[in-house]
Every structure is written in C-alpha cells, then in structure tokens.
Amino acid sequence: MARLTESGRQAGSTKPPVMPHRLRGLSGKLLWLTMAFVMLAEVLIFVPSVASMRLRWLEDRLNTAAAAGVVIDGLQPAELPRAVQDDTLMATGTKAIVLRKDGTSRLLAVDGMPPQVDAQYDLSDVPALQSIGDALYTLLLGGDRVLRVYGPVGESDMIIELVMEERSLRQAMLAYARNVFSVSLMISLITASLIYIAINRMMIRPMRRLTRSMQSFAENPEDPARILAPAPGDDEIALAGRHLAMMQEQLQKTLKQQRNLADLGLAVSKINHDMRNILASAQLMSDRLVDVDDPMVKGFAPKLVRTIDRAVGYTNEVLAFGQASEAEPRRRRFRLADVCQEVRDILAIDPESGIDFVDMVAGDIEVEADSEQLFRVIHNICRNAVQALANHGIDDPGALRRISLSAQRIGSVVAITIDDTGPGLPAKARENLFTPFRGSARSGGIGLGLAIARELVLAHGGTIALVEKPGPGTLFRIEIPDRPVALDDWRARA
C-alpha cells in the first residue's frame, strides 16, 4: 500500500500539482475571508445599534403615552370612557398608563393589570453597557416578561409610567435584526466581490501566470520558449517575474553546460582509451633511445622520456578528473627553478618568434608542493602567454614581447609571478576567468587551462589571482603555502 503524504498524494509520485480552482485557491479564500470580516464588523456594529433601537422604541411608546396623558389630565375630574381607554392602550401597546404629578399618581388607563412586574426601566438615565445587556437579553432570552417603563414628560416635572408586555418589543427587535442581517450580507457580498475582482487582477492572475510558467519550465527546462516573458511594472510581483525569468535563463545555460560536459566526458573517455595505447608504444620506443650512443640523441632523449611519461600520467588521470576532482597533491620539497626550467624546455619557444622567456627564479628557492601539479599550473599559464604573444606586435618591430617568471619566499609562503606583455584579457574572459568552458581568452580555446590551474592551487591551500598592472599584458600571482607543521613535530625538530 502506497504511503500518503500530508497533501494526500502518494510518496514518490512524479505527477505535477494541479492549479487549484479559483474558489479553492487564494482568490476564493480571500473572498470568504472578506465576507467573514465584513460580517464580523457588522456584528460589532449591530450590538450597540440594536440597543439604541430598543431605547428608541420604548421612548416612542413613552412619548405617545405622555401626549395622551397630558390630554387626559386636562379633562379632570372627568374619567375617560372605557372605549377611549382601550383605544389609548392599543395605540401605545401597553396594559396600563400612570401619570405622576405633584407627588400624586393617577391611573389614566388600564386593561387587565398583571399581578407582578418582572423588570423596570428608567429611560431618563440609561448607562450604555446596561442598555446593551438589556437589549441582548430581550433579543435572545426575553419575550415573556412584563415591563414597567417610566420617564419624564418633556421638560416638566410630570412622569409618565407604562406597564407593558415584552413580546411586542422583542418582535420589533427581531424584525430589526433580520433587516440588519440582510443589509450586512448584501454589503459583505458587494465588498468581497469588489475586493475579489481587484485583488484577482492585481495579484492572483500574475501569480497564476508565474505558477504556470514554473510548471511549464519544469516539464522541459531546455526549451527557450518556456522562459517567462516578464510583465511590465514596478511592483513586487513584476520584480519576482523578472527574477524568475533571469533564474530560468541561468538554469537553462547551466543545464546546457552540464549536457556539454557529459558529452565531453564520454568523448574524452573514448579518446583516452586509444591515446593511452599509442603513448604506451611511444614510451617503449623512447626507452630504447636512451641506449643510443649519439650525443644529440642522449641530449634530448631524457626530456622526451619525461614528456611521454607525463602524458601517460595525464591520460591515467582523465577519468578521475571527470568523475570527481584532481588527486590529492603528493607534496615534497624541491627546487622551484628545476620546474621552471622544465616548463621552458617543454614550451620550446622558437628564437625567431621574437618572444623572450625571462626566468628570474632564484636557484635557492624551495617550495613544498606536488611537482607535477605545480608544473601543470605554471605550464598552463605560460602556454597561454605564448599563444597570446604569438600574433601580438608582429607588425611592430619595436614591440616588447616578453614572458617573465619570478618567485620569492615570504615566510611560509612562496609567491610565483607570471607576467607577459601581451594584449591582456578581454572583458568576457575576465568575468569568467576560472570558469570551465567559459573563460577562454582566444578563439578556439575551450577555457579549461585556468580552471584546472585554480583547482590544483586550491588543493595546495593556495591562491591564484589576476593582478592589475599599469602597463599592457597579463599578470598572474600564485601563492603556495607550506603544509602546517604539527606542534609535536616542531618541538621534536627544535
């Protein structure tokens, strides 16, 4: 049975997520939340408004009874007929009307006086919180009580008093609540719809466009047509769209480079297999040259043997380089001048080319490094310099075409400087100086030499950098530190 993740999909499923329906996505959530918040605001407004409505309803009944009471009081000592009393009680919706004047009370009209009064209210002074509490009680729990309500008649000292049932008041409050609810619901729908339309156009639609672009790009990241075309604007979503487009372009370039690297690795593996066999045969023949008595042969045979041995070693390390990284340096102390002289011999610069190779490395400078790897670093940079000077300044007989190699020890660090008077590196090569396949400074180059040199130097814990110089040309500085010495070994030697 497949295990389900929190989202409900099977673990390990590669099926891309589906774009949610509008009412279930962010826009739908925004719509429901807006309606809920508007209704909540209306509820907060409704509570004091229903309390105010209750007071107005009671005041209207009190004012109507007060007007009738003043008329009836003017008819003293006559009594109202029963029919007039019934009409007055029906108009005010009460059971009894009492008028207090000059310390006396007069029953103006009565119809079935109830045996007891459940609650009484003085409308001349009603605190706000008490008014809200009484209104909520009447609306939610009331309807069966008998109320006694009284208050002053205008600016006079007379007080009008009513005895009434709460049922009619509660019915009026329920009708008011239904009206308020209907209006609130309509307001919330209109407000939520307007906000939904505005936010959907400003945010949700652009976000869905970004999401669709990411989904489409994920299906085929190598298709240039699937890169997002950023929308104009200066807001955060437009900025996110531009960043997404840049990221997709960069990722597409990286994938293309990775594919090229994979193809190159396969090709190098095939070539390396055949090249190793050819070099093995050449190595056997070069070994026989050592036994030849010709002085000229004896002069160049050792160099040829070393060169072929080094080439055989390179071919053996090609697969390791493609699979992971360069081998760990096998460090030992040796004279730097020997490696520099070997670099000069391998370069074999033709004297008629007009290129001077000036070796200023002192014979007593020793460096602690892997001699083969350091040879590759210096040889790569010097070979680049020779190639840069090959076609530079040919038409100018007075042009200086020189490669200078120097070194000095500063404490536990050996600094090696390689300087040439060539045309210098173009801007594109400077931006991608140590990036494989992108840092080539000449047409037809693959841009691996400096990348390999940097990896070898970093493996020694050193640094390699392009140094700015006032004149034309290129200046590289390599720093190789000695290995840290353990404290016990230093004490033993001391």
TAZI-V272170 format. One record per residue. N is the residue number from 1. PHI is phi in radians with two decimals (none if undefined). PSI is psi as a letter, one per 30 degrees, with the letter a starting at -180 (* if undefined). D_FIRST is the distance of its C-alpha to the first C-alpha in whole Angstrom. Layout:
<<N PHI PSI D_FIRST> <N PHI PSI D_FIRST>>
//
This chain:
<<1 none k 0> <2 -1.24 k 4> <3 -1.39 k 6> <4 -1.77 k 9> <5 -1.51 l 13> <6 -1.10 e 16> <7 -1.38 f 17> <8 1.60 f 14> <9 -1.60 l 13> <10 -1.22 k 10> <11 -1.13 k 11> <12 1.52 f 13> <13 -1.22 k 14> <14 -1.73 g 17> <15 -1.19 k 18> <16 -1.21 k 21> <17 -1.14 k 21> <18 -1.64 k 23> <19 -1.10 k 27> <20 -1.20 l 27> <21 -1.12 l 29> <22 -1.02 e 33> <23 -1.33 f 33> <24 -1.82 f 29> <25 -1.54 a 30> <26 -1.10 e 33> <27 -1.14 e 36> <28 -1.13 e 34> <29 -1.07 e 34> <30 -1.11 e 37> <31 -1.09 e 39> <32 -1.15 e 37> <33 -1.13 e 38> <34 -1.09 e 42> <35 -1.07 e 42> <36 -1.12 e 41> <37 -1.20 e 43> <38 -1.14 e 46> <39 -1.13 e 46> <40 -1.11 e 46> <41 -1.11 e 49> <42 -1.15 e 50> <43 -1.12 e 50> <44 -1.11 e 51> <45 -1.38 e 54> <46 -1.15 e 54> <47 -1.03 e 55> <48 -1.21 f 58> <49 -1.23 e 59> <50 -1.23 e 59> <51 -1.16 e 61> <52 -1.16 e 64> <53 -1.10 e 63> <54 -1.09 e 64> <55 -1.13 e 67> <56 -1.10 e 68> <57 -1.11 e 68> <58 -1.16 e 70> <59 -1.15 e 73> <60 -1.09 e 73> <61 -1.15 e 74> <62 -1.17 e 76> <63 -1.17 e 78> <64 -1.11 e 79> <65 -1.16 e 80> <66 -1.12 e 82> <67 -1.11 e 84> <68 -1.17 e 84> <69 -1.15 e 86> <70 -1.14 e 88> <71 -1.15 e 90> <72 -1.15 e 90> <73 -1.12 f 91> <74 -1.30 f 94> <75 -1.60 g 95> <76 -1.03 k 96> <77 -1.59 g 98> <78 -1.25 l 96> <79 -1.86 k 93> <80 -1.24 k 91> <81 -1.12 l 91> <82 -1.08 e 87> <83 -1.15 e 86> <84 -1.16 e 86> <85 -1.07 e 85> <86 -1.11 e 82> <87 -1.12 e 82> <88 -1.15 e 81> <89 -1.16 e 79> <90 -1.21 e 77> <91 -1.16 e 77> <92 -1.65 f 76> <93 1.17 h 73> <94 -2.18 l 75> <95 -1.74 f 76> <96 -2.73 k 79> <97 -2.19 k 81> <98 -2.18 k 83> <99 -2.02 k 85> <100 -1.86 k 86> <101 -2.66 k 90> <102 0.95 h 92> <103 1.41 g 91> <104 -2.04 l 90> <105 -2.06 k 88> <106 -2.23 k 88> <107 -1.44 j 86> <108 -1.42 e 86> <109 -2.70 k 84> <110 -2.65 k 82> <111 -2.56 j 80> <112 1.13 i 78> <113 -1.04 k 78> <114 -1.17 l 75> <115 -1.20 f 76> <116 -2.59 l 73> <117 -1.92 k 72> <118 -1.47 e 68> <119 -2.68 l 68> <120 -2.37 k 71> <121 -2.35 k 71> <122 -1.78 j 74> <123 -1.38 f 73> <124 -1.33 f 75> <125 -2.65 j 73> <126 -2.12 j 69> <127 -1.08 k 67> <128 -1.09 e 64> <129 -1.13 e 61> <130 -1.15 e 63> <131 -1.09 e 63> <132 -1.14 e 60> <133 -1.08 e 59> <134 -1.12 e 61> <135 -1.15 e 60> <136 -1.13 e 56> <137 -1.11 e 57> <138 -1.08 e 59> <139 -1.23 e 56> <140 -1.67 e 54> <141 -2.14 f 55> <142 -1.44 a 59> <143 2.09 f 61> <144 -1.99 g 63> <145 -1.64 l 65> <146 -1.90 k 69> <147 -1.92 k 70> <148 -2.04 j 73> <149 -2.12 k 73> <150 -2.54 l 76> <151 -3.05 l 78> <152 -1.27 l 81> <153 -1.70 j 83> <154 1.05 b 83> <155 -1.71 g 85> <156 -1.44 l 87> <157 -1.60 g 87> <158 -1.39 k 86> <159 -2.19 k 83> <160 -1.77 k 81> <161 -2.29 k 79> <162 -2.11 k 77> <163 -2.05 k 75> <164 -2.55 l 72> <165 -1.49 l 69> <166 -1.44 f 65> <167 -1.07 e 64> <168 -1.13 e 65> <169 -1.12 e 64> <170 -1.17 e 61> <171 -1.09 e 61> <172 -1.14 e 62> <173 -1.19 e 60> <174 -1.13 e 57> <175 -1.10 e 58> <176 -1.09 e 58> <177 -1.13 e 55> <178 -1.12 e 53> <179 -1.13 e 56> <180 -1.11 e 54> <181 -1.09 e 51> <182 -1.12 e 51> <183 -1.13 e 53> <184 -1.11 e 50> <185 -1.10 e 48> <186 -1.15 e 49> <187 -1.10 e 50> <188 -1.13 e 47> <189 -1.14 e 46> <190 -1.14 e 48> <191 -1.10 e 48> <192 -1.10 e 44> <193 -1.15 e 44> <194 -1.12 e 47> <195 -1.15 e 45> <196 -1.07 e 42> <197 -1.13 e 44> <198 -1.15 e 46> <199 -1.17 e 43> <200 -1.10 e 41> <201 -1.30 e 43> <202 -1.47 e 44> <203 -2.19 e 40> <204 -1.14 e 37> <205 -1.09 e 39> <206 -1.09 e 39> <207 -1.17 e 36> <208 -1.13 e 34> <209 -1.13 e 36> <210 -1.11 e 35> <211 -1.12 e 32> <212 -1.10 e 32> <213 -1.12 e 34> <214 -1.13 e 31> <215 -1.12 e 29> <216 -1.13 e 31> <217 -1.17 e 32> <218 -1.17 e 29> <219 -1.19 e 28> <220 -2.62 i 31> <221 -1.20 f 33> <222 -1.58 f 36> <223 -1.51 j 37> <224 -1.08 f 40> <225 -1.21 f 40> <226 -1.59 g 37> <227 -1.29 k 39> <228 -1.10 k 39> <229 -1.59 j 43> <230 -1.06 k 44> <231 -1.42 k 45> <232 -1.20 l 49> <233 2.43 l 49> <234 -2.05 g 50> <235 -1.45 l 47> <236 -1.15 e 44> <237 -1.23 e 42> <238 -1.09 e 44> <239 -1.13 e 44> <240 -1.10 e 41> <241 -1.11 e 41> <242 -1.15 e 43> <243 -1.13 e 41> <244 -1.12 e 38> <245 -1.10 e 40> <246 -1.10 e 42> <247 -1.14 e 39> <248 -1.13 e 37> <249 -1.09 e 41> <250 -1.13 e 40> <251 -1.14 e 37> <252 -1.12 e 38> <253 -1.12 e 41> <254 -1.11 e 39> <255 -1.11 e 36> <256 -1.13 e 39> <257 -1.12 e 41> <258 -1.11 e 38> <259 -1.15 e 37> <260 -1.11 e 41> <261 -1.13 e 41> <262 -1.12 e 38> <263 -1.12 e 40> <264 -1.13 e 43> <265 -1.08 e 41> <266 -1.15 e 41> <267 -1.14 e 44> <268 -1.12 e 46> <269 -1.10 e 44> <270 -1.17 e 46> <271 -1.13 e 49> <272 -1.07 e 49> <273 -1.09 e 48> <274 -1.29 e 51> <275 -1.12 e 53> <276 -1.12 e 53> <277 -1.17 e 54> <278 -1.13 e 57> <279 -1.19 e 58> <280 -1.12 e 58> <281 -1.15 e 61> <282 -1.11 e 63> <283 -1.17 e 62> <284 -1.11 e 64> <285 -1.22 e 67> <286 -1.18 e 67> <287 -1.10 e 68> <288 -1.26 f 70> <289 -1.15 f 72> <290 -1.10 e 73> <291 -1.48 f 75> <292 -1.31 k 77> <293 -1.49 f 81> <294 -1.12 k 81> <295 -1.04 e 82> <296 -1.12 e 80> <297 -1.13 e 77> <298 -1.10 f 77> <299 -1.30 e 77> <300 -1.71 f 73> <301 -1.05 e 72> <302 -1.05 e 70> <303 -1.17 e 69> <304 -1.11 e 67> <305 -1.11 e 66> <306 -1.10 e 64> <307 -1.12 e 63> <308 -1.18 e 61> <309 -1.03 e 60> <310 -1.13 e 58> <311 -1.10 e 57> <312 -1.09 e 55> <313 -1.11 e 54> <314 -1.11 e 52> <315 -1.12 e 51> <316 -1.22 f 49> <317 -1.70 f 48> <318 -1.11 e 46> <319 -1.13 e 43> <320 -1.11 e 43> <321 -1.13 e 44> <322 -1.24 e 41> <323 -1.44 e 38> <324 -2.42 c 39> <325 -2.65 a 43> <326 -1.10 l 46> <327 -1.16 l 47> <328 -1.08 k 48> <329 -1.12 k 52> <330 -1.66 j 54> <331 -1.46 k 56> <332 -2.75 l 60> <333 -1.55 k 63> <334 -2.69 l 66> <335 -1.38 k 68> <336 -1.14 e 67> <337 -1.09 e 70> <338 -1.13 e 69> <339 -1.14 e 66> <340 -1.12 e 68> <341 -1.13 e 70> <342 -1.17 e 68> <343 -1.06 e 66> <344 -1.13 e 69> <345 -1.16 e 70> <346 -1.19 e 67> <347 -1.11 e 67> <348 0.85 h 71> <349 -1.20 k 72> <350 -1.20 k 75> <351 -1.02 f 78> <352 -1.35 f 79> <353 -1.30 f 76> <354 1.45 g 78> <355 -1.69 k 75> <356 -1.68 k 76> <357 -1.95 j 73> <358 -1.82 j 75> <359 -1.74 j 73> <360 -1.91 g 74> <361 -1.41 k 72> <362 -1.18 k 74> <363 -1.25 f 74> <364 -1.65 g 74> <365 -1.43 k 70> <366 -1.95 k 68> <367 -2.24 k 64> <368 -1.79 j 61> <369 -2.83 l 58> <370 -1.48 j 57> <371 -1.09 e 60> <372 -1.16 e 58> <373 -1.21 e 55> <374 -1.15 e 58> <375 -1.03 e 60> <376 -1.10 e 57> <377 -1.12 e 57> <378 -1.17 e 61> <379 -1.14 e 61> <380 -1.06 e 59> <381 -1.21 e 61> <382 -1.15 e 64> <383 -1.13 e 63> <384 -1.05 e 62> <385 -1.14 e 65> <386 -1.08 e 67> <387 -1.14 e 65> <388 -1.20 e 66> <389 -1.47 f 70> <390 -1.05 e 70> <391 -1.96 g 71> <392 -1.78 k 72> <393 1.27 g 75> <394 -1.17 e 77> <395 -1.39 f 79> <396 -1.94 j 81> <397 -1.07 f 83> <398 -1.56 g 83> <399 -1.22 k 79> <400 -1.52 k 78> <401 -2.16 j 75> <402 -2.50 k 74> <403 -2.09 k 71> <404 -1.97 k 71> <405 -2.11 k 70> <406 -2.44 l 70> <407 -2.73 l 69> <408 -2.69 k 70> <409 -1.72 k 68> <410 -2.14 j 68> <411 1.18 b 67> <412 -1.71 g 64> <413 -2.10 k 63> <414 -1.83 k 64> <415 -1.80 k 64> <416 -1.97 k 65> <417 -2.07 k 66> <418 -2.14 j 66> <419 -2.15 k 68> <420 -2.34 l 69> <421 -1.87 g 72> <422 -1.34 a 69> <423 -1.31 f 68> <424 1.48 l 65> <425 -1.59 k 62> <426 -1.19 l 61> <427 -1.09 e 59> <428 -1.12 e 56> <429 -1.17 e 56> <430 -1.15 e 57> <431 -1.13 e 53> <432 -2.08 h 51> <433 -1.01 e 53> <434 -1.91 g 51> <435 -1.62 k 48> <436 -1.04 k 47> <437 1.18 g 48> <438 -2.26 f 50> <439 -1.77 g 52> <440 -1.26 k 55> <441 -1.72 f 58> <442 -2.30 l 60> <443 -1.20 k 59> <444 1.61 f 57> <445 -1.32 l 56> <446 -1.78 f 52> <447 1.29 h 52> <448 -1.81 f 51> <449 -1.02 e 54> <450 -1.23 e 54> <451 -1.12 e 50> <452 -1.16 e 50> <453 -1.05 e 53> <454 -1.12 e 52> <455 -1.09 e 49> <456 -1.18 e 51> <457 -1.17 e 53> <458 -1.12 e 50> <459 -1.11 f 49> <460 -1.50 g 53> <461 1.35 g 52> <462 -1.81 a 55> <463 -2.36 l 55> <464 -2.40 k 57> <465 -2.64 l 58> <466 -1.52 k 60> <467 -1.79 k 63> <468 -1.22 k 65> <469 -2.34 l 69> <470 -1.17 e 72> <471 -1.61 a 73> <472 -1.27 l 71> <473 1.96 a 69> <474 -2.30 k 65> <475 -2.29 j 65> <476 -1.91 k 62> <477 -2.17 k 62> <478 -2.03 k 60> <479 -2.13 k 60> <480 -2.03 j 59> <481 -1.46 l 59> <482 -1.22 l 60> <483 -1.16 k 57> <484 -1.07 k 57> <485 -1.72 k 59> <486 -1.11 k 57> <487 -1.07 e 60> <488 -1.15 e 61> <489 -1.15 e 61> <490 -1.13 e 64> <491 -1.15 e 65> <492 -1.12 e 66> <493 -1.24 e 68> <494 -1.19 * 70>>
//
